[in-house]
Amino acid sequence: MKKFSFYSIFVYYSVKDLIQDIIIPVIVATGLCLFIHISSCNIAEQLDKLVALGLDIVPAMVALLFSAYAIIITFFADKVFQSIKEKPKGKQLINTLNATFCLYLLVLVFGVLIMLLTSILSGLNLESDNATRINYIAYWIISFLLTYSVVTLFGIILDIYYCGKATLL
């Protein structure tokens, strides 16, 4: 069985976990789109700004992810976690943390691909009758992925804190 791979997302990351993790990003992305629509801002300009912001911060988020993963792996090597890993709930905890890291990396990669595609297409200045709708959809997806990434990073930071607290007690 592959415990440390993207396979772990489908085994250890439940639908309940997914629903809990996407509530805030859905609300934020929807709220941003509604705010832009109500305030009559140019969605194309706002989309370009969001893509630029995303492409600026995602590399730092990837670096933080790998740093956090290294810290968690260090905790797993501790004597306290050796006893935790032997228990069923301890194994579940470790596998769920691994699945969270894998999903986070997958979301970051998918987000970068969407932002690059959006940036390339906006640079082509294509004309479309549905340009505004397409821009709103792209804006919602990108703002959802960025918000999801920030919320998940916050969750990972909390996981590191609690793992560190467990090793100190």
Secondary structure, DSSP 4 states (H G I P E B T S, - for coil): --SSSTHHHHHHS-HHHHHHHHHHHHHHHHHHHHHHHHTT--HHHHHHHHHHHHHHHHHHHHHHHHHHHHHHHHHHTSHHHHHHHTSHHHHHHHHHHHHHHHHHHHHHHHHHHHHHHHHHHHHTT---TTHHHHHHHHHHHHHHHHHHHHHHHHHHHHHHHHHHHHHH-
